[in-house]
Amino acid sequence: IRSLNALAMTAKKAGMIILGGGVCKHQVANAMLMRNGADYSVYINTGQEFDGSDSGARPDEAVSWGKIRAGSESVKVYADATLVFPLLVAATFARDREGQKAGP
């Protein structure tokens, strides 16, 4: 935990990709709190806000706690992380034969 906090505090820019929720979500988000909030954040889970679960919390709640900077880029994807995260990684890092980024 100390290493994560130290890394967050010394980073010029920092972001979070949160898969699911629970203790791991809090450890990463609390590390961002040490640096006055994350610059970018992506939450991927199936939690809904109405049920009161930790996973159901939207990024704007983390903004109110200072874990995500106000005005930063954040999004919550309502989906199963085991399905969506591999697709997100593939779309981000995939290259075609000419070396161009994949996607639109």
MODELLER restraints for C-alpha pairs under 7 A, 6 or more apart:
rsr = mdl.restraints
at = mdl.atoms
rsr.add(forms.Gaussian(group=physical.xy_distance, feature=features.Distance(at['CA:4:A'], at['CA:31:A']), mean=6.41, stdev=0.5))
rsr.add(forms.Gaussian(group=physical.xy_distance, feature=features.Distance(at['CA:5:A'], at['CA:31:A']), mean=4.67, stdev=0.5))
rsr.add(forms.Gaussian(group=physical.xy_distance, feature=features.Distance(at['CA:5:A'], at['CA:34:A']), mean=6.77, stdev=0.5))
rsr.add(forms.Gaussian(group=physical.xy_distance, feature=features.Distance(at['CA:8:A'], at['CA:14:A']), mean=6.78, stdev=0.5))
rsr.add(forms.Gaussian(group=physical.xy_distance, feature=features.Distance(at['CA:8:A'], at['CA:31:A']), mean=5.95, stdev=0.5))
rsr.add(forms.Gaussian(group=physical.xy_distance, feature=features.Distance(at['CA:8:A'], at['CA:32:A']), mean=6.13, stdev=0.5))
rsr.add(forms.Gaussian(group=physical.xy_distance, feature=features.Distance(at['CA:8:A'], at['CA:35:A']), mean=6.35, stdev=0.5))
rsr.add(forms.Gaussian(group=physical.xy_distance, feature=features.Distance(at['CA:9:A'], at['CA:34:A']), mean=6.17, stdev=0.5))
rsr.add(forms.Gaussian(group=physical.xy_distance, feature=features.Distance(at['CA:9:A'], at['CA:35:A']), mean=4.96, stdev=0.5))
rsr.add(forms.Gaussian(group=physical.xy_distance, feature=features.Distance(at['CA:13:A'], at['CA:39:A']), mean=6.24, stdev=0.5))
rsr.add(forms.Gaussian(group=physical.xy_distance, feature=features.Distance(at['CA:14:A'], at['CA:38:A']), mean=5.42, stdev=0.5))
rsr.add(forms.Gaussian(group=physical.xy_distance, feature=features.Distance(at['CA:14:A'], at['CA:39:A']), mean=5.52, stdev=0.5))
rsr.add(forms.Gaussian(group=physical.xy_distance, feature=features.Distance(at['CA:14:A'], at['CA:40:A']), mean=6.72, stdev=0.5))
rsr.add(forms.Gaussian(group=physical.xy_distance, feature=features.Distance(at['CA:15:A'], at['CA:38:A']), mean=5.16, stdev=0.5))
rsr.add(forms.Gaussian(group=physical.xy_distance, feature=features.Distance(at['CA:15:A'], at['CA:39:A']), mean=5.49, stdev=0.5))
rsr.add(forms.Gaussian(group=physical.xy_distance, feature=features.Distance(at['CA:15:A'], at['CA:40:A']), mean=4.37, stdev=0.5))
rsr.add(forms.Gaussian(group=physical.xy_distance, feature=features.Distance(at['CA:15:A'], at['CA:41:A']), mean=5.35, stdev=0.5))
rsr.add(forms.Gaussian(group=physical.xy_distance, feature=features.Distance(at['CA:16:A'], at['CA:38:A']), mean=6.89, stdev=0.5))
rsr.add(forms.Gaussian(group=physical.xy_distance, feature=features.Distance(at['CA:16:A'], at['CA:40:A']), mean=6.32, stdev=0.5))
rsr.add(forms.Gaussian(group=physical.xy_distance, feature=features.Distance(at['CA:16:A'], at['CA:41:A']), mean=4.57, stdev=0.5))
rsr.add(forms.Gaussian(group=physical.xy_distance, feature=features.Distance(at['CA:16:A'], at['CA:42:A']), mean=6.15, stdev=0.5))
rsr.add(forms.Gaussian(group=physical.xy_distance, feature=features.Distance(at['CA:17:A'], at['CA:41:A']), mean=5.82, stdev=0.5))
rsr.add(forms.Gaussian(group=physical.xy_distance, feature=features.Distance(at['CA:17:A'], at['CA:42:A']), mean=4.76, stdev=0.5))
rsr.add(forms.Gaussian(group=physical.xy_distance, feature=features.Distance(at['CA:17:A'], at['CA:43:A']), mean=6.00, stdev=0.5))
rsr.add(forms.Gaussian(group=physical.xy_distance, feature=features.Distance(at['CA:18:A'], at['CA:25:A']), mean=6.14, stdev=0.5))
rsr.add(forms.Gaussian(group=physical.xy_distance, feature=features.Distance(at['CA:18:A'], at['CA:42:A']), mean=6.13, stdev=0.5))
rsr.add(forms.Gaussian(group=physical.xy_distance, feature=features.Distance(at['CA:18:A'], at['CA:43:A']), mean=4.77, stdev=0.5))
rsr.add(forms.Gaussian(group=physical.xy_distance, feature=features.Distance(at['CA:18:A'], at['CA:44:A']), mean=6.14, stdev=0.5))
rsr.add(forms.Gaussian(group=physical.xy_distance, feature=features.Distance(at['CA:19:A'], at['CA:43:A']), mean=6.26, stdev=0.5))
rsr.add(forms.Gaussian(group=physical.xy_distance, feature=features.Distance(at['CA:19:A'], at['CA:44:A']), mean=5.09, stdev=0.5))
rsr.add(forms.Gaussian(group=physical.xy_distance, feature=features.Distance(at['CA:19:A'], at['CA:45:A']), mean=6.17, stdev=0.5))
rsr.add(forms.Gaussian(group=physical.xy_distance, feature=features.Distance(at['CA:19:A'], at['CA:81:A']), mean=5.91, stdev=0.5))
rsr.add(forms.Gaussian(group=physical.xy_distance, feature=features.Distance(at['CA:20:A'], at['CA:44:A']), mean=6.18, stdev=0.5))
rsr.add(forms.Gaussian(group=physical.xy_distance, feature=features.Distance(at['CA:20:A'], at['CA:45:A']), mean=4.81, stdev=0.5))
rsr.add(forms.Gaussian(group=physical.xy_distance, feature=features.Distance(at['CA:20:A'], at['CA:55:A']), mean=6.01, stdev=0.5))
rsr.add(forms.Gaussian(group=physical.xy_distance, feature=features.Distance(at['CA:20:A'], at['CA:81:A']), mean=6.99, stdev=0.5))
rsr.add(forms.Gaussian(group=physical.xy_distance, feature=features.Distance(at['CA:21:A'], at['CA:54:A']), mean=6.05, stdev=0.5))
rsr.add(forms.Gaussian(group=physical.xy_distance, feature=features.Distance(at['CA:21:A'], at['CA:55:A']), mean=4.51, stdev=0.5))
rsr.add(forms.Gaussian(group=physical.xy_distance, feature=features.Distance(at['CA:22:A'], at['CA:54:A']), mean=6.28, stdev=0.5))
rsr.add(forms.Gaussian(group=physical.xy_distance, feature=features.Distance(at['CA:22:A'], at['CA:55:A']), mean=6.89, stdev=0.5))
rsr.add(forms.Gaussian(group=physical.xy_distance, feature=features.Distance(at['CA:29:A'], at['CA:67:A']), mean=5.48, stdev=0.5))
rsr.add(forms.Gaussian(group=physical.xy_distance, feature=features.Distance(at['CA:30:A'], at['CA:67:A']), mean=6.42, stdev=0.5))
rsr.add(forms.Gaussian(group=physical.xy_distance, feature=features.Distance(at['CA:32:A'], at['CA:38:A']), mean=5.24, stdev=0.5))
rsr.add(forms.Gaussian(group=physical.xy_distance, feature=features.Distance(at['CA:32:A'], at['CA:67:A']), mean=5.37, stdev=0.5))
rsr.add(forms.Gaussian(group=physical.xy_distance, feature=features.Distance(at['CA:33:A'], at['CA:66:A']), mean=5.76, stdev=0.5))
rsr.add(forms.Gaussian(group=physical.xy_distance, feature=features.Distance(at['CA:33:A'], at['CA:67:A']), mean=4.44, stdev=0.5))
rsr.add(forms.Gaussian(group=physical.xy_distance, feature=features.Distance(at['CA:36:A'], at['CA:66:A']), mean=6.09, stdev=0.5))
rsr.add(forms.Gaussian(group=physical.xy_distance, feature=features.Distance(at['CA:36:A'], at['CA:67:A']), mean=6.75, stdev=0.5))
rsr.add(forms.Gaussian(group=physical.xy_distance, feature=features.Distance(at['CA:36:A'], at['CA:69:A']), mean=6.65, stdev=0.5))
rsr.add(forms.Gaussian(group=physical.xy_distance, feature=features.Distance(at['CA:37:A'], at['CA:66:A']), mean=5.37, stdev=0.5))
rsr.add(forms.Gaussian(group=physical.xy_distance, feature=features.Distance(at['CA:37:A'], at['CA:67:A']), mean=4.29, stdev=0.5))
rsr.add(forms.Gaussian(group=physical.xy_distance, feature=features.Distance(at['CA:37:A'], at['CA:68:A']), mean=4.07, stdev=0.5))
rsr.add(forms.Gaussian(group=physical.xy_distance, feature=features.Distance(at['CA:37:A'], at['CA:69:A']), mean=4.48, stdev=0.5))
rsr.add(forms.Gaussian(group=physical.xy_distance, feature=features.Distance(at['CA:38:A'], at['CA:67:A']), mean=6.21, stdev=0.5))
rsr.add(forms.Gaussian(group=physical.xy_distance, feature=features.Distance(at['CA:38:A'], at['CA:68:A']), mean=4.47, stdev=0.5))
rsr.add(forms.Gaussian(group=physical.xy_distance, feature=features.Distance(at['CA:38:A'], at['CA:69:A']), mean=5.63, stdev=0.5))
rsr.add(forms.Gaussian(group=physical.xy_distance, feature=features.Distance(at['CA:39:A'], at['CA:68:A']), mean=6.62, stdev=0.5))
rsr.add(forms.Gaussian(group=physical.xy_distance, feature=features.Distance(at['CA:39:A'], at['CA:69:A']), mean=6.04, stdev=0.5))
rsr.add(forms.Gaussian(group=physical.xy_distance, feature=features.Distance(at['CA:39:A'], at['CA:72:A']), mean=5.30, stdev=0.5))
rsr.add(forms.Gaussian(group=physical.xy_distance, feature=features.Distance(at['CA:39:A'], at['CA:73:A']), mean=6.68, stdev=0.5))
rsr.add(forms.Gaussian(group=physical.xy_distance, feature=features.Distance(at['CA:40:A'], at['CA:72:A']), mean=5.97, stdev=0.5))
rsr.add(forms.Gaussian(group=physical.xy_distance, feature=features.Distance(at['CA:40:A'], at['CA:73:A']), mean=4.96, stdev=0.5))
rsr.add(forms.Gaussian(group=physical.xy_distance, feature=features.Distance(at['CA:40:A'], at['CA:74:A']), mean=5.58, stdev=0.5))
rsr.add(forms.Gaussian(group=physical.xy_distance, feature=features.Distance(at['CA:41:A'], at['CA:73:A']), mean=6.54, stdev=0.5))
rsr.add(forms.Gaussian(group=physical.xy_distance, feature=features.Distance(at['CA:41:A'], at['CA:74:A']), mean=4.55, stdev=0.5))
rsr.add(forms.Gaussian(group=physical.xy_distance, feature=features.Distance(at['CA:41:A'], at['CA:75:A']), mean=6.46, stdev=0.5))
rsr.add(forms.Gaussian(group=physical.xy_distance, feature=features.Distance(at['CA:42:A'], at['CA:74:A']), mean=5.73, stdev=0.5))
rsr.add(forms.Gaussian(group=physical.xy_distance, feature=features.Distance(at['CA:42:A'], at['CA:75:A']), mean=5.09, stdev=0.5))
rsr.add(forms.Gaussian(group=physical.xy_distance, feature=features.Distance(at['CA:42:A'], at['CA:76:A']), mean=5.81, stdev=0.5))
rsr.add(forms.Gaussian(group=physical.xy_distance, feature=features.Distance(at['CA:43:A'], at['CA:75:A']), mean=6.32, stdev=0.5))
rsr.add(forms.Gaussian(group=physical.xy_distance, feature=features.Distance(at['CA:43:A'], at['CA:76:A']), mean=4.54, stdev=0.5))
rsr.add(forms.Gaussian(group=physical.xy_distance, feature=features.Distance(at['CA:43:A'], at['CA:77:A']), mean=6.00, stdev=0.5))
rsr.add(forms.Gaussian(group=physical.xy_distance, feature=features.Distance(at['CA:44:A'], at['CA:76:A']), mean=5.94, stdev=0.5))
rsr.add(forms.Gaussian(group=physical.xy_distance, feature=features.Distance(at['CA:44:A'], at['CA:77:A']), mean=4.78, stdev=0.5))
rsr.add(forms.Gaussian(group=physical.xy_distance, feature=features.Distance(at['CA:44:A'], at['CA:78:A']), mean=6.16, stdev=0.5))
rsr.add(forms.Gaussian(group=physical.xy_distance, feature=features.Distance(at['CA:44:A'], at['CA:79:A']), mean=6.28, stdev=0.5))
rsr.add(forms.Gaussian(group=physical.xy_distance, feature=features.Distance(at['CA:44:A'], at['CA:81:A']), mean=5.55, stdev=0.5))
rsr.add(forms.Gaussian(group=physical.xy_distance, feature=features.Distance(at['CA:45:A'], at['CA:55:A']), mean=6.69, stdev=0.5))
rsr.add(forms.Gaussian(group=physical.xy_distance, feature=features.Distance(at['CA:45:A'], at['CA:77:A']), mean=6.54, stdev=0.5))
rsr.add(forms.Gaussian(group=physical.xy_distance, feature=features.Distance(at['CA:45:A'], at['CA:78:A']), mean=5.47, stdev=0.5))
rsr.add(forms.Gaussian(group=physical.xy_distance, feature=features.Distance(at['CA:45:A'], at['CA:79:A']), mean=5.32, stdev=0.5))
rsr.add(forms.Gaussian(group=physical.xy_distance, feature=features.Distance(at['CA:45:A'], at['CA:80:A']), mean=5.62, stdev=0.5))
rsr.add(forms.Gaussian(group=physical.xy_distance, feature=features.Distance(at['CA:45:A'], at['CA:81:A']), mean=5.71, stdev=0.5))
rsr.add(forms.Gaussian(group=physical.xy_distance, feature=features.Distance(at['CA:46:A'], at['CA:78:A']), mean=5.10, stdev=0.5))
rsr.add(forms.Gaussian(group=physical.xy_distance, feature=features.Distance(at['CA:46:A'], at['CA:79:A']), mean=5.10, stdev=0.5))
rsr.add(forms.Gaussian(group=physical.xy_distance, feature=features.Distance(at['CA:46:A'], at['CA:80:A']), mean=5.86, stdev=0.5))
rsr.add(forms.Gaussian(group=physical.xy_distance, feature=features.Distance(at['CA:47:A'], at['CA:53:A']), mean=6.80, stdev=0.5))
rsr.add(forms.Gaussian(group=physical.xy_distance, feature=features.Distance(at['CA:47:A'], at['CA:55:A']), mean=4.88, stdev=0.5))
rsr.add(forms.Gaussian(group=physical.xy_distance, feature=features.Distance(at['CA:47:A'], at['CA:56:A']), mean=4.00, stdev=0.5))
rsr.add(forms.Gaussian(group=physical.xy_distance, feature=features.Distance(at['CA:48:A'], at['CA:56:A']), mean=4.27, stdev=0.5))
rsr.add(forms.Gaussian(group=physical.xy_distance, feature=features.Distance(at['CA:49:A'], at['CA:56:A']), mean=4.29, stdev=0.5))
rsr.add(forms.Gaussian(group=physical.xy_distance, feature=features.Distance(at['CA:49:A'], at['CA:57:A']), mean=5.56, stdev=0.5))
rsr.add(forms.Gaussian(group=physical.xy_distance, feature=features.Distance(at['CA:58:A'], at['CA:76:A']), mean=6.56, stdev=0.5))
rsr.add(forms.Gaussian(group=physical.xy_distance, feature=features.Distance(at['CA:59:A'], at['CA:74:A']), mean=6.46, stdev=0.5))
rsr.add(forms.Gaussian(group=physical.xy_distance, feature=features.Distance(at['CA:59:A'], at['CA:75:A']), mean=6.75, stdev=0.5))
rsr.add(forms.Gaussian(group=physical.xy_distance, feature=features.Distance(at['CA:59:A'], at['CA:76:A']), mean=6.78, stdev=0.5))
rsr.add(forms.Gaussian(group=physical.xy_distance, feature=features.Distance(at['CA:62:A'], at['CA:68:A']), mean=5.59, stdev=0.5))
rsr.add(forms.Gaussian(group=physical.xy_distance, feature=features.Distance(at['CA:63:A'], at['CA:69:A']), mean=5.89, stdev=0.5))
rsr.add(forms.Gaussian(group=physical.xy_distance, feature=features.Distance(at['CA:63:A'], at['CA:70:A']), mean=5.84, stdev=0.5))
rsr.add(forms.Gaussian(group=physical.xy_distance, feature=features.Distance(at['CA:91:A'], at['CA:102:A']), mean=6.34, stdev=0.5))
rsr.add(forms.Gaussian(group=physical.xy_distance, feature=features.Distance(at['CA:91:A'], at['CA:103:A']), mean=6.71, stdev=0.5))
rsr.add(forms.Gaussian(group=physical.xy_distance, feature=features.Distance(at['CA:94:A'], at['CA:101:A']), mean=6.57, stdev=0.5))
rsr.add(forms.Gaussian(group=physical.xy_distance, feature=features.Distance(at['CA:94:A'], at['CA:102:A']), mean=5.69, stdev=0.5))
rsr.add(forms.Gaussian(group=physical.xy_distance, feature=features.Distance(at['CA:95:A'], at['CA:101:A']), mean=5.08, stdev=0.5))
rsr.add(forms.Gaussian(group=physical.xy_distance, feature=features.Distance(at['CA:95:A'], at['CA:102:A']), mean=5.35, stdev=0.5))
rsr.add(forms.Gaussian(group=physical.xy_distance, feature=features.Distance(at['CA:96:A'], at['CA:102:A']), mean=6.16, stdev=0.5))
